[in-house]
Amino acid sequence: MTKTDDPFDCQSCGETVPFDKVRRTKTIGGLDPTKWQTLCCPSCGSRLQTIYVGE
């Protein structure tokens, strides 16, 4: 599982979001949702990053 203490900067609204506050959503483009998650800004909903979460 991906581990991070670094916050994510939202390019859409400018908010700096800590990892424990991001919204986790299903990925798009055929990625296996048991292995990948898309992290989104809780304020505006924009995608922050897609991360690998498991084998």
C-alpha distance matrix in Angstrom:
0.0 3.8 6.3 9.8 13.2 15.1 16.8 17.3 21.0 22.3 24.8 26.7 27.6 26.8 24.7 22.1 19.2 16.9 13.2 14.1 17.0 15.7 16.4 13.8 15.7 15.8 15.8 19.2 20.5 19.5 15.8 14.2 13.0 10.9 8.7 9.6 10.6 13.5 13.8 17.5 20.0 21.3 24.8 25.6 22.9 22.4 19.2 17.4 14.6 12.6 9.0 6.7 4.2 5.0 8.0
3.8 0.0 3.8 6.6 10.3 11.7 13.5 14.0 17.6 19.2 21.6 23.8 24.7 23.6 21.7 19.0 16.4 14.2 10.7 12.5 15.2 13.8 15.1 13.1 15.2 15.8 15.4 18.7 20.1 19.8 16.0 15.3 14.2 12.9 10.3 9.9 10.2 12.1 11.9 15.5 17.7 19.4 22.6 23.4 21.0 20.1 16.9 14.6 11.9 10.6 7.0 6.2 5.4 7.8 10.8
6.3 3.8 0.0 3.8 7.0 9.2 11.6 13.0 16.8 18.9 21.7 23.9 24.3 22.9 20.6 17.5 15.0 12.2 9.1 10.8 14.0 13.4 15.6 14.3 17.1 18.3 18.3 21.7 23.4 23.3 19.6 18.9 17.4 16.2 13.9 13.3 12.9 14.3 13.1 16.3 17.8 19.2 22.2 23.5 21.6 20.9 18.2 15.4 13.3 13.0 9.8 9.8 8.8 11.1 14.1
9.8 6.6 3.8 0.0 3.8 5.5 8.1 9.9 13.6 16.1 18.9 21.4 21.5 19.7 17.5 14.2 12.1 9.3 7.0 9.6 12.4 12.0 14.8 14.4 17.4 19.2 19.0 22.2 24.1 24.6 21.1 20.9 19.3 18.7 16.4 15.0 14.0 14.3 12.4 15.0 15.9 17.4 20.1 21.5 20.1 19.3 16.8 13.6 12.2 12.9 10.5 11.7 11.5 14.3 17.4
13.2 10.3 7.0 3.8 0.0 3.8 6.5 9.6 12.9 15.9 18.9 21.3 20.8 18.6 16.1 12.5 10.8 7.6 6.6 8.9 11.6 12.2 15.6 16.0 19.4 21.6 21.8 24.9 27.0 27.7 24.4 24.3 22.4 21.9 19.9 18.3 16.8 16.7 14.1 16.0 16.0 17.2 19.5 21.4 20.6 20.0 18.1 14.7 14.2 15.7 13.7 15.4 14.9 17.8 21.0
15.1 11.7 9.2 5.5 3.8 0.0 3.8 6.6 9.6 12.9 15.6 18.3 18.0 15.6 13.5 9.9 9.0 6.9 7.0 10.2 11.8 11.8 15.3 16.1 19.1 21.4 21.2 23.9 25.9 27.1 24.0 24.5 22.8 22.9 20.6 18.5 16.8 16.0 13.2 14.7 14.3 16.1 17.9 19.4 18.9 17.8 16.1 12.4 12.3 14.5 13.3 15.7 16.0 19.2 22.4
16.8 13.5 11.6 8.1 6.5 3.8 0.0 3.8 6.6 9.7 12.7 15.1 14.5 12.1 9.8 6.2 5.3 4.3 5.8 9.0 9.4 9.3 13.0 14.4 17.5 20.2 20.1 22.8 25.1 26.6 23.8 24.6 22.5 23.1 21.2 18.6 16.3 14.7 11.5 12.1 11.0 12.8 14.3 15.9 15.7 14.8 13.7 10.2 11.2 14.0 13.7 16.6 17.0 20.5 23.9
17.3 14.0 13.0 9.9 9.6 6.6 3.8 0.0 3.8 6.4 9.3 11.8 11.8 9.9 8.3 5.6 5.1 6.3 7.1 10.5 9.9 8.5 11.6 13.0 15.5 18.1 17.6 19.9 22.2 24.1 21.6 22.8 20.9 22.0 20.2 17.1 14.6 12.4 9.2 9.4 8.5 11.2 12.5 13.3 13.0 11.5 10.2 6.7 8.2 11.6 12.2 15.6 16.6 20.3 23.5
21.0 17.6 16.8 13.6 12.9 9.6 6.6 3.8 0.0 3.8 6.2 8.9 8.9 6.5 6.0 4.5 6.3 8.9 10.6 13.6 12.2 10.8 13.5 15.4 17.4 20.0 19.3 21.0 23.2 25.6 23.5 25.2 23.4 24.9 23.1 19.8 17.2 14.4 11.4 10.5 8.7 11.7 11.8 12.1 12.6 10.7 10.4 7.3 9.9 13.6 15.0 18.6 20.0 23.7 26.8
22.3 19.2 18.9 16.1 15.9 12.9 9.7 6.4 3.8 0.0 3.8 5.4 5.9 5.1 5.4 6.3 7.4 10.8 12.1 14.7 12.5 10.5 12.3 14.4 15.8 18.4 17.8 19.1 21.5 24.1 22.5 24.4 22.5 24.6 23.1 19.5 16.7 13.4 10.6 8.6 6.5 9.8 9.3 8.8 9.4 7.3 7.9 6.1 9.6 13.3 15.5 19.2 20.6 24.4 27.5
24.8 21.6 21.7 18.9 18.9 15.6 12.7 9.3 6.2 3.8 0.0 3.8 6.0 5.6 8.0 9.4 11.1 14.4 15.7 18.4 16.2 14.0 15.4 17.2 17.9 20.1 19.0 19.6 21.5 24.5 23.3 25.7 24.2 26.6 24.9 21.3 18.7 15.2 13.2 11.1 9.6 12.9 11.9 10.3 11.1 8.2 9.0 8.0 11.0 14.6 17.2 21.0 22.9 26.5 29.4
26.7 23.8 23.9 21.4 21.3 18.3 15.1 11.8 8.9 5.4 3.8 0.0 3.8 5.9 8.2 10.8 12.2 15.9 17.2 19.3 16.5 14.3 15.0 17.2 17.5 19.8 19.1 19.5 21.7 24.8 24.0 26.3 24.6 27.2 26.1 22.3 19.5 15.8 13.8 10.9 9.0 11.7 9.9 7.6 9.1 6.7 9.0 9.4 12.8 16.1 19.0 22.8 24.5 28.1 31.0
27.6 24.7 24.3 21.5 20.8 18.0 14.5 11.8 8.9 5.9 6.0 3.8 0.0 3.8 5.7 9.1 10.8 14.6 16.6 18.3 15.2 13.8 14.9 17.7 18.6 21.4 21.2 22.1 24.6 27.5 26.5 28.5 26.4 28.7 27.8 24.2 21.0 17.5 14.9 11.7 8.7 10.5 7.8 6.7 9.5 8.5 11.2 11.1 14.8 18.2 20.7 24.5 25.7 29.4 32.6
26.8 23.6 22.9 19.7 18.6 15.6 12.1 9.9 6.5 5.1 5.6 5.9 3.8 0.0 3.8 6.6 9.3 13.0 15.4 17.5 14.9 13.9 15.9 18.6 20.1 22.9 22.6 23.7 26.1 28.9 27.5 29.4 27.4 29.4 28.1 24.6 21.6 18.3 15.4 12.9 9.9 11.9 9.9 9.7 12.1 10.7 12.5 11.2 14.7 18.3 20.4 24.2 25.4 29.2 32.4
24.7 21.7 20.6 17.5 16.1 13.5 9.8 8.3 6.0 5.4 8.0 8.2 5.7 3.8 0.0 3.8 6.1 9.7 12.5 14.1 11.5 11.1 13.4 16.5 18.5 21.7 21.9 23.5 26.3 28.7 26.9 28.4 26.1 27.8 26.7 23.3 20.1 17.1 13.8 11.4 8.0 9.3 7.8 9.1 11.2 10.8 12.4 10.7 14.1 17.6 19.3 22.9 23.6 27.4 30.8
22.1 19.0 17.5 14.2 12.5 9.9 6.2 5.6 4.5 6.3 9.4 10.8 9.1 6.6 3.8 0.0 3.8 6.7 9.8 11.9 10.1 10.1 13.2 15.9 18.4 21.5 21.6 23.7 26.3 28.5 26.3 27.5 25.2 26.5 25.1 22.0 19.0 16.5 13.0 11.6 8.8 10.4 10.2 11.8 13.1 12.4 12.9 10.3 13.1 16.5 17.5 20.9 21.5 25.3 28.7
19.2 16.4 15.0 12.1 10.8 9.0 5.3 5.1 6.3 7.4 11.1 12.2 10.8 9.3 6.1 3.8 0.0 3.8 6.5 8.2 6.4 6.5 9.9 12.5 15.4 18.7 19.3 21.7 24.6 26.4 24.0 24.8 22.3 23.3 22.2 19.3 16.2 14.0 10.3 9.3 7.0 8.0 9.1 11.2 11.7 11.6 11.7 9.2 11.6 14.6 15.2 18.5 18.6 22.3 25.9
16.9 14.2 12.2 9.3 7.6 6.9 4.3 6.3 8.9 10.8 14.4 15.9 14.6 13.0 9.7 6.7 3.8 0.0 3.8 5.5 5.5 6.8 10.6 12.6 16.0 19.2 19.9 22.9 25.7 27.0 24.2 24.6 21.9 22.4 21.2 18.7 15.9 14.6 10.9 11.2 9.8 10.3 12.2 14.6 14.5 14.6 14.0 11.2 12.6 15.0 14.7 17.4 17.0 20.5 24.1
13.2 10.7 9.1 7.0 6.6 7.0 5.8 7.1 10.6 12.1 15.7 17.2 16.6 15.4 12.5 9.8 6.5 3.8 0.0 3.8 5.5 5.6 9.0 10.1 13.6 16.5 17.2 20.5 23.2 24.1 21.1 21.2 18.6 18.8 17.6 15.3 12.7 12.0 8.7 10.1 10.1 10.8 13.6 15.6 14.5 14.6 13.1 10.4 10.8 12.4 11.5 14.0 13.3 16.8 20.4
14.1 12.5 10.8 9.6 8.9 10.2 9.0 10.5 13.6 14.7 18.4 19.3 18.3 17.5 14.1 11.9 8.2 5.5 3.8 0.0 3.8 5.9 8.6 10.0 13.8 16.9 18.4 21.8 24.9 25.5 22.6 22.1 19.1 19.0 18.5 16.7 13.8 13.5 10.4 11.4 11.2 10.7 13.7 16.2 15.2 16.2 15.2 13.2 13.8 14.9 13.9 15.9 14.3 17.6 21.3
17.0 15.2 14.0 12.4 11.6 11.8 9.4 9.9 12.2 12.5 16.2 16.5 15.2 14.9 11.5 10.1 6.4 5.5 5.5 3.8 0.0 3.8 6.6 9.3 12.8 16.3 18.0 21.1 24.4 25.4 22.9 22.9 19.7 20.2 20.0 17.6 14.3 13.1 9.6 9.4 8.3 7.1 10.0 12.7 12.1 13.5 13.4 11.8 13.4 15.0 15.0 17.6 16.4 19.9 23.6
15.7 13.8 13.4 12.0 12.2 11.8 9.3 8.5 10.8 10.5 14.0 14.3 13.8 13.9 11.1 10.1 6.5 6.8 5.6 5.9 3.8 0.0 3.8 6.3 9.6 13.1 14.4 17.4 20.6 21.8 19.5 19.8 16.7 17.8 17.4 14.6 11.1 9.5 5.9 5.7 5.7 5.8 9.2 10.9 9.4 10.4 9.7 8.5 10.0 11.5 12.1 14.9 14.3 18.0 21.6
16.4 15.1 15.6 14.8 15.6 15.3 13.0 11.6 13.5 12.3 15.4 15.0 14.9 15.9 13.4 13.2 9.9 10.6 9.0 8.6 6.6 3.8 0.0 3.8 6.5 10.2 12.2 15.1 18.6 19.7 17.7 17.9 14.6 16.1 16.3 13.6 9.8 8.2 5.6 4.9 6.2 5.6 9.4 10.4 7.9 9.7 9.2 9.4 10.7 11.4 12.4 15.0 14.3 17.7 21.2
13.8 13.1 14.3 14.4 16.0 16.1 14.4 13.0 15.4 14.4 17.2 17.2 17.7 18.6 16.5 15.9 12.5 12.6 10.1 10.0 9.3 6.3 3.8 0.0 3.8 7.1 9.2 12.6 16.0 16.6 14.4 14.2 10.9 12.3 12.7 10.1 6.3 5.7 4.8 6.3 9.1 9.3 12.9 13.3 10.2 11.3 9.6 10.0 9.9 9.4 10.0 12.1 11.2 14.3 17.7
15.7 15.2 17.1 17.4 19.4 19.1 17.5 15.5 17.4 15.8 17.9 17.5 18.6 20.1 18.5 18.4 15.4 16.0 13.6 13.8 12.8 9.6 6.5 3.8 0.0 3.8 6.4 9.4 13.0 13.6 12.1 12.3 9.0 11.4 12.2 9.4 6.0 5.2 6.4 7.3 10.6 11.1 14.3 13.7 10.1 11.0 9.3 11.0 10.6 9.4 10.8 12.6 12.3 15.0 17.9
15.8 15.8 18.3 19.2 21.6 21.4 20.2 18.1 20.0 18.4 20.1 19.8 21.4 22.9 21.7 21.5 18.7 19.2 16.5 16.9 16.3 13.1 10.2 7.1 3.8 0.0 3.8 6.7 10.1 10.1 8.9 9.0 6.0 9.2 10.2 7.8 5.7 6.0 8.9 10.3 13.9 14.8 17.8 16.8 13.0 13.3 11.1 13.0 11.8 9.5 10.9 11.9 11.9 13.9 16.2
15.8 15.4 18.3 19.0 21.8 21.2 20.1 17.6 19.3 17.8 19.0 19.1 21.2 22.6 21.9 21.6 19.3 19.9 17.2 18.4 18.0 14.4 12.2 9.2 6.4 3.8 0.0 3.8 6.9 7.5 6.2 7.7 6.2 9.8 9.7 6.7 5.6 5.4 9.1 10.8 14.5 16.3 19.0 17.5 13.8 13.0 10.2 12.0 10.2 7.4 9.5 10.6 11.7 13.8 15.7
19.2 18.7 21.7 22.2 24.9 23.9 22.8 19.9 21.0 19.1 19.6 19.5 22.1 23.7 23.5 23.7 21.7 22.9 20.5 21.8 21.1 17.4 15.1 12.6 9.4 6.7 3.8 0.0 3.8 5.7 6.4 9.1 8.8 12.6 12.4 9.7 9.3 8.5 11.9 12.9 16.5 18.5 20.6 18.5 14.9 13.8 11.3 13.7 12.2 9.7 12.3 13.4 15.1 16.8 18.2
20.5 20.1 23.4 24.1 27.0 25.9 25.1 22.2 23.2 21.5 21.5 21.7 24.6 26.1 26.3 26.3 24.6 25.7 23.2 24.9 24.4 20.6 18.6 16.0 13.0 10.1 6.9 3.8 0.0 3.8 5.7 9.2 10.4 13.9 13.3 11.1 11.8 11.4 14.9 16.2 19.6 21.9 23.9 21.7 18.2 16.6 13.9 16.1 14.1 11.4 13.7 14.3 16.5 17.7 18.4
19.5 19.8 23.3 24.6 27.7 27.1 26.6 24.1 25.6 24.1 24.5 24.8 27.5 28.9 28.7 28.5 26.4 27.0 24.1 25.5 25.4 21.8 19.7 16.6 13.6 10.1 7.5 5.7 3.8 0.0 3.8 6.4 8.5 11.6 11.4 10.2 11.8 12.5 16.3 18.0 21.7 23.7 26.1 24.2 20.5 19.3 16.5 18.4 16.0 12.7 14.2 13.8 15.5 16.0 16.1
15.8 16.0 19.6 21.1 24.4 24.0 23.8 21.6 23.5 22.5 23.3 24.0 26.5 27.5 26.9 26.3 24.0 24.2 21.1 22.6 22.9 19.5 17.7 14.4 12.1 8.9 6.2 6.4 5.7 3.8 0.0 3.8 6.1 8.8 7.8 6.6 8.8 10.2 14.0 16.4 20.1 22.2 24.9 23.4 19.8 18.5 15.3 16.5 13.7 10.1 10.8 10.0 11.8 12.3 12.7
14.2 15.3 18.9 20.9 24.3 24.5 24.6 22.8 25.2 24.4 25.7 26.3 28.5 29.4 28.4 27.5 24.8 24.6 21.2 22.1 22.9 19.8 17.9 14.2 12.3 9.0 7.7 9.1 9.2 6.4 3.8 0.0 3.8 5.5 5.5 6.1 8.7 11.3 14.8 17.6 21.3 22.9 26.0 25.0 21.2 20.5 17.4 18.3 15.5 11.7 11.4 9.7 10.3 10.1 10.2
13.0 14.2 17.4 19.3 22.4 22.8 22.5 20.9 23.4 22.5 24.2 24.6 26.4 27.4 26.1 25.2 22.3 21.9 18.6 19.1 19.7 16.7 14.6 10.9 9.0 6.0 6.2 8.8 10.4 8.5 6.1 3.8 0.0 3.8 5.3 5.1 6.3 9.1 12.3 15.0 18.7 19.8 23.1 22.3 18.6 18.5 15.6 16.6 14.2 10.7 10.5 9.5 9.1 9.7 11.0
10.9 12.9 16.2 18.7 21.9 22.9 23.1 22.0 24.9 24.6 26.6 27.2 28.7 29.4 27.8 26.5 23.3 22.4 18.8 19.0 20.2 17.8 16.1 12.3 11.4 9.2 9.8 12.6 13.9 11.6 8.8 5.5 3.8 0.0 3.8 6.0 7.9 11.5 14.1 17.2 20.7 21.6 25.1 24.8 21.2 21.2 18.3 18.7 16.1 12.6 11.2 9.1 7.6 6.9 8.2
8.7 10.3 13.9 16.4 19.9 20.6 21.2 20.2 23.1 23.1 24.9 26.1 27.8 28.1 26.7 25.1 22.2 21.2 17.6 18.5 20.0 17.4 16.3 12.7 12.2 10.2 9.7 12.4 13.3 11.4 7.8 5.5 5.3 3.8 0.0 3.8 7.0 10.6 13.2 16.6 20.2 21.6 25.0 24.7 21.2 20.6 17.3 17.2 14.0 10.5 8.5 5.7 5.1 4.7 6.1
9.6 9.9 13.3 15.0 18.3 18.5 18.6 17.1 19.8 19.5 21.3 22.3 24.2 24.6 23.3 22.0 19.3 18.7 15.3 16.7 17.6 14.6 13.6 10.1 9.4 7.8 6.7 9.7 11.1 10.2 6.6 6.1 5.1 6.0 3.8 0.0 3.8 6.9 9.8 13.2 16.8 18.6 21.8 21.2 17.8 16.9 13.5 13.5 10.5 6.8 5.6 4.6 5.5 7.3 9.4
10.6 10.2 12.9 14.0 16.8 16.8 16.3 14.6 17.2 16.7 18.7 19.5 21.0 21.6 20.1 19.0 16.2 15.9 12.7 13.8 14.3 11.1 9.8 6.3 6.0 5.7 5.6 9.3 11.8 11.8 8.8 8.7 6.3 7.9 7.0 3.8 0.0 3.8 6.4 9.6 13.2 14.8 18.1 17.7 14.3 13.8 10.7 10.8 8.5 5.6 5.5 6.6 6.8 9.7 12.5
13.5 12.1 14.3 14.3 16.7 16.0 14.7 12.4 14.4 13.4 15.2 15.8 17.5 18.3 17.1 16.5 14.0 14.6 12.0 13.5 13.1 9.5 8.2 5.7 5.2 6.0 5.4 8.5 11.4 12.5 10.2 11.3 9.1 11.5 10.6 6.9 3.8 0.0 3.8 6.4 10.2 12.3 15.2 14.4 11.0 10.1 6.9 7.5 5.9 4.2 6.3 9.0 10.0 13.2 16.0
13.8 11.9 13.1 12.4 14.1 13.2 11.5 9.2 11.4 10.6 13.2 13.8 14.9 15.4 13.8 13.0 10.3 10.9 8.7 10.4 9.6 5.9 5.6 4.8 6.4 8.9 9.1 11.9 14.9 16.3 14.0 14.8 12.3 14.1 13.2 9.8 6.4 3.8 0.0 3.8 7.0 9.2 12.2 12.1 9.2 8.7 6.0 5.5 5.3 5.9 7.5 10.7 11.2 14.8 18.1
17.5 15.5 16.3 15.0 16.0 14.7 12.1 9.4 10.5 8.6 11.1 10.9 11.7 12.9 11.4 11.6 9.3 11.2 10.1 11.4 9.4 5.7 4.9 6.3 7.3 10.3 10.8 12.9 16.2 18.0 16.4 17.6 15.0 17.2 16.6 13.2 9.6 6.4 3.8 0.0 3.8 6.3 8.8 8.3 5.5 5.4 4.3 5.1 7.2 8.8 11.1 14.4 15.0 18.6 21.8
20.0 17.7 17.8 15.9 16.0 14.3 11.0 8.5 8.7 6.5 9.6 9.0 8.7 9.9 8.0 8.8 7.0 9.8 10.1 11.2 8.3 5.7 6.2 9.1 10.6 13.9 14.5 16.5 19.6 21.7 20.1 21.3 18.7 20.7 20.2 16.8 13.2 10.2 7.0 3.8 0.0 3.8 5.5 5.8 4.8 5.4 6.4 6.3 9.5 12.1 14.1 17.6 18.0 21.7 25.1
21.3 19.4 19.2 17.4 17.2 16.1 12.8 11.2 11.7 9.8 12.9 11.7 10.5 11.9 9.3 10.4 8.0 10.3 10.8 10.7 7.1 5.8 5.6 9.3 11.1 14.8 16.3 18.5 21.9 23.7 22.2 22.9 19.8 21.6 21.6 18.6 14.8 12.3 9.2 6.3 3.8 0.0 3.8 6.0 5.7 8.2 9.7 10.0 12.9 14.9 16.5 19.7 19.4 23.0 26.5
24.8 22.6 22.2 20.1 19.5 17.9 14.3 12.5 11.8 9.3 11.9 9.9 7.8 9.9 7.8 10.2 9.1 12.2 13.6 13.7 10.0 9.2 9.4 12.9 14.3 17.8 19.0 20.6 23.9 26.1 24.9 26.0 23.1 25.1 25.0 21.8 18.1 15.2 12.2 8.8 5.5 3.8 0.0 3.8 6.0 8.4 11.0 11.5 15.0 17.4 19.5 22.8 22.9 26.5 30.0
25.6 23.4 23.5 21.5 21.4 19.4 15.9 13.3 12.1 8.8 10.3 7.6 6.7 9.7 9.1 11.8 11.2 14.6 15.6 16.2 12.7 10.9 10.4 13.3 13.7 16.8 17.5 18.5 21.7 24.2 23.4 25.0 22.3 24.8 24.7 21.2 17.7 14.4 12.1 8.3 5.8 6.0 3.8 0.0 3.8 5.7 9.1 10.6 14.1 16.5 19.2 22.7 23.2 26.8 30.0
22.9 21.0 21.6 20.1 20.6 18.9 15.7 13.0 12.6 9.4 11.1 9.1 9.5 12.1 11.2 13.1 11.7 14.5 14.5 15.2 12.1 9.4 7.9 10.2 10.1 13.0 13.8 14.9 18.2 20.5 19.8 21.2 18.6 21.2 21.2 17.8 14.3 11.0 9.2 5.5 4.8 5.7 6.0 3.8 0.0 3.8 6.5 8.8 11.8 13.6 16.3 19.6 20.2 23.6 26.7
22.4 20.1 20.9 19.3 20.0 17.8 14.8 11.5 10.7 7.3 8.2 6.7 8.5 10.7 10.8 12.4 11.6 14.6 14.6 16.2 13.5 10.4 9.7 11.3 11.0 13.3 13.0 13.8 16.6 19.3 18.5 20.5 18.5 21.2 20.6 16.9 13.8 10.1 8.7 5.4 5.4 8.2 8.4 5.7 3.8 0.0 3.8 6.3 9.4 11.7 14.8 18.4 19.6 23.1 26.0
19.2 16.9 18.2 16.8 18.1 16.1 13.7 10.2 10.4 7.9 9.0 9.0 11.2 12.5 12.4 12.9 11.7 14.0 13.1 15.2 13.4 9.7 9.2 9.6 9.3 11.1 10.2 11.3 13.9 16.5 15.3 17.4 15.6 18.3 17.3 13.5 10.7 6.9 6.0 4.3 6.4 9.7 11.0 9.1 6.5 3.8 0.0 3.8 5.9 7.9 11.2 14.8 16.3 19.7 22.6
17.4 14.6 15.4 13.6 14.7 12.4 10.2 6.7 7.3 6.1 8.0 9.4 11.1 11.2 10.7 10.3 9.2 11.2 10.4 13.2 11.8 8.5 9.4 10.0 11.0 13.0 12.0 13.7 16.1 18.4 16.5 18.3 16.6 18.7 17.2 13.5 10.8 7.5 5.5 5.1 6.3 10.0 11.5 10.6 8.8 6.3 3.8 0.0 3.8 7.2 9.8 13.5 15.2 18.8 21.8
14.6 11.9 13.3 12.2 14.2 12.3 11.2 8.2 9.9 9.6 11.0 12.8 14.8 14.7 14.1 13.1 11.6 12.6 10.8 13.8 13.4 10.0 10.7 9.9 10.6 11.8 10.2 12.2 14.1 16.0 13.7 15.5 14.2 16.1 14.0 10.5 8.5 5.9 5.3 7.2 9.5 12.9 15.0 14.1 11.8 9.4 5.9 3.8 0.0 3.8 6.3 10.1 12.2 15.7 18.4
12.6 10.6 13.0 12.9 15.7 14.5 14.0 11.6 13.6 13.3 14.6 16.1 18.2 18.3 17.6 16.5 14.6 15.0 12.4 14.9 15.0 11.5 11.4 9.4 9.4 9.5 7.4 9.7 11.4 12.7 10.1 11.7 10.7 12.6 10.5 6.8 5.6 4.2 5.9 8.8 12.1 14.9 17.4 16.5 13.6 11.7 7.9 7.2 3.8 0.0 3.8 7.1 9.5 12.6 15.1
9.0 7.0 9.8 10.5 13.7 13.3 13.7 12.2 15.0 15.5 17.2 19.0 20.7 20.4 19.3 17.5 15.2 14.7 11.5 13.9 15.0 12.1 12.4 10.0 10.8 10.9 9.5 12.3 13.7 14.2 10.8 11.4 10.5 11.2 8.5 5.6 5.5 6.3 7.5 11.1 14.1 16.5 19.5 19.2 16.3 14.8 11.2 9.8 6.3 3.8 0.0 3.8 6.2 9.5 12.2
6.7 6.2 9.8 11.7 15.4 15.7 16.6 15.6 18.6 19.2 21.0 22.8 24.5 24.2 22.9 20.9 18.5 17.4 14.0 15.9 17.6 14.9 15.0 12.1 12.6 11.9 10.6 13.4 14.3 13.8 10.0 9.7 9.5 9.1 5.7 4.6 6.6 9.0 10.7 14.4 17.6 19.7 22.8 22.7 19.6 18.4 14.8 13.5 10.1 7.1 3.8 0.0 3.8 6.1 8.4
4.2 5.4 8.8 11.5 14.9 16.0 17.0 16.6 20.0 20.6 22.9 24.5 25.7 25.4 23.6 21.5 18.6 17.0 13.3 14.3 16.4 14.3 14.3 11.2 12.3 11.9 11.7 15.1 16.5 15.5 11.8 10.3 9.1 7.6 5.1 5.5 6.8 10.0 11.2 15.0 18.0 19.4 22.9 23.2 20.2 19.6 16.3 15.2 12.2 9.5 6.2 3.8 0.0 3.8 7.3
5.0 7.8 11.1 14.3 17.8 19.2 20.5 20.3 23.7 24.4 26.5 28.1 29.4 29.2 27.4 25.3 22.3 20.5 16.8 17.6 19.9 18.0 17.7 14.3 15.0 13.9 13.8 16.8 17.7 16.0 12.3 10.1 9.7 6.9 4.7 7.3 9.7 13.2 14.8 18.6 21.7 23.0 26.5 26.8 23.6 23.1 19.7 18.8 15.7 12.6 9.5 6.1 3.8 0.0 3.7
8.0 10.8 14.1 17.4 21.0 22.4 23.9 23.5 26.8 27.5 29.4 31.0 32.6 32.4 30.8 28.7 25.9 24.1 20.4 21.3 23.6 21.6 21.2 17.7 17.9 16.2 15.7 18.2 18.4 16.1 12.7 10.2 11.0 8.2 6.1 9.4 12.5 16.0 18.1 21.8 25.1 26.5 30.0 30.0 26.7 26.0 22.6 21.8 18.4 15.1 12.2 8.4 7.3 3.7 0.0
